[in-house]
Structure formats: C-alpha cells, structure tokens
Amino acid sequence: MQTDSNMCVLLKYITGQNRHGFTEEGLVSKRKGKKNPHLSRASVLKMAVSTDCHKAQQDFPKVLILKPISFLAHVGERHIASNKFTFLKAYDSSLPLHQFLSTHSPSIKAILSSVGTPITADILQLLPEVGVVVTTSVGLNQVDLPECRRRGIKVANAGSVFSDDVADFAVGLLIDVLRKVSASDAYVRKGLWATKGDYPLGSKLGGKRIGIVGLGNIGFAVAKRLEAFGCSISYNSRKRKQHVSYPFYESVRELAANCDVLVICCELTDQTRHMINKEVLSALGKEGVIVNIGRGAIINEKEMVQCLVQGEIAGAGLDVFENEPDVPVELFAMDNVVLSPHIAVFTPESFLDLRDLVMGNLEAFFSNKPLLSEYRD
Ligand SMILES: O=CC(=O)O
C-alpha cells in the first residue's frame, strides 16, 4: 500500500512534475539538449511506487551542508528533493559544529559544499561515513583533496557548466578595462561630461596579444572568444596541450613578456599560489593588463596593488580576491581597474544546469553509479 506522500510523488509525476518539482523539460538542459541519465521517468516512477517515502525520509542517508549555498537559494530549494537522500543543514542547528557533526555523523554519507566553505581534514575526520564531496564550484581549492584521496572519498565539481559564463565575463572585464566602460559610465553619472568634456581614449582590443594562464575548459573558451575579436593567443599551462596550435610558454614570466594581456584561468594549488608576482607583472609591462577570473591568491595581491599604484602595469579586471569579500582599498579610486564580487559564474541559466548536475551527482553516488563530473587530478 502506498502512503500519502508516496502517492503525492506519483501524482506530481503523472501530472508532469518530476520529483524536483519541475516539469519534465526541467530535466533536459535546454541549451545542450542533454538529458540527465540518472533522472529518467522510469526511475522516478519506480522509486515513487516502491518507497514508503514518509518513513524512509527520516532514515534517508544525509547530505551535509555546512553553510548556506547561494545557488540553492537561487534555484529555489523547495524544488530540490530526492527519495534517495535528504539534506542536513549544520547552519540550521544551534549546536556547536563539532557537537552537531558528532551527533549526526553515522547518517552523513555525502557533503554538498560551495566555494566559500572549506572542507578540511578536521571536518572529514569527524565524518567517517562520508563517501563523496560534491561542490557547486569549478575550483576545488577549498576541499582537502589529498585527504579525500587518502580516504577514498570521491569528489565532484561543477564540471564545465560555467565555462561559457566565466569566459564571457573575462572578456567583459577586459573590454571594460581597455575601453573604460565602467569608468566612463561613472563620469557621465557624476555630471562630468558637461563640465569636463570628452573622456580620455581607451585602447583597442583587436590585435592584442593575449596570454592565457591555464588552458582548461574556461581558458579555452576565453581563447576562442578573443580570437574572434582579432587577438592572438598564447598560453601557459601545467603541460603543453596536444592538438593545440597556440604558442606555449613554460613559464608565466616568459608568457607575460610576450603578451599585452594576461588572463588568469588556472586552478589555485600550492604550485599556483602567488605565481603572478611583481616579476611577472613587470614582464607584462607598463601597457599590460591583467584579468583574473580564477582565484585571488594566484596573484600576489600586495605586489599587484604596488604595480598598479606605481604604473608598472596599465590596468586590471578582477572578479576574485585573496581575502574575499575584502578588496584592497587602494583599488577603489583607480579608474583603470574594474572590480566585481566573484560573480563570473552567476547566471540563472547555468544555475539550472548546475542543479541538474549536483542532483545527478548525488543520485549517482547513492545508486552506486559513476559520478557525472568526478574530479580526477
Ligand atoms: O569561482 C567559482 C567556481 O569555482 O565555480
């Protein structure tokens, strides 16, 4: 016999809503036309019929969320539900974190985390049953990957869901710095056009030599876009990429010395932390521009600020910072610098794709299937 809640799942499904509360099209990425293999009609129907949802919900394995995740708020958390697991929010409890985790640790099998939530060895130590960490971010610098590897904990990230958005944003920042879009906007709003006359000239994008640091999905998407603007591309990466004809430089200093713009697209690791320092920026030169959509700490922020103050580089477009949300105050008054609050991934369209990916990863884990975007170093 079915319980009320079981009937409810079934009815919702029959009336066209899936168990996330979305219609069937919601499961299909409209942009890519791909269907999530773990969210088929047949599997939902089977689960709805065979599970006593009401009782099982209490016994479901738990997916721990340590801090609020903005993506969940954007897609509407009420649309996210599964009959394989439930979310357990540490931030809803008044218990100290250590006590909360110890109390719930036997049922916590997975963690869902975002860019600002460190998943450290200390936290993992309190959670012996955890088998997967799923993040809503592309970057994984907040997750203790060596500890996950040692424990055999799987890790899944946002894959290539955001590549186009981040690449668009990088190009936007670059055009803004070169053509002074934000600075001239402020000029108009302050009424200075009428009193001071025309705004100073910007600099042309076409023909610029672009150096991409980190030619992964995002770096590649940036390169393709800037090629279309008539720029030439070269790159630095951990390894030279096969089947890529862009010139490769083994050191970032050498790359910087041979380009007009550096776009930072790599991951933050022990090797890349502060990789962009005064020496690299001096090599980029007085006409050079830096764009960072990777992680703030890839650049030695103090040295970058010094270079900007002393005019050793021409400008910067920055979406990420070393100690977010703190931004060096010296940058606020600079009209050759464009600042944004780590929003390169923020589009509602990609958040829908991310929702499908996150749920697909968790469903896959709890069904002993391969993760959709497992991170492998
Ligand atoms: O910065 C954002 C991300 O890594 O997804």
PDBQT file of the ligand as one rigid body, heavy atoms in Angstrom, charges set to zero:
ROOT
HETATM    1  O1  LIG A 401      34.530  30.591  -8.706  1.00  0.00    +0.000 OA
HETATM    2  C1  LIG A 401      33.648  29.854  -8.957  1.00  0.00    +0.000 C 
HETATM    3  C2  LIG A 401      33.805  28.456  -9.201  1.00  0.00    +0.000 C 
HETATM    4  O2  LIG A 401      34.889  27.898  -8.989  1.00  0.00    +0.000 OA
HETATM    5  O3  LIG A 401      32.810  27.831  -9.601  1.00  0.00    +0.000 OA
ENDROOT
TORSDOF 0
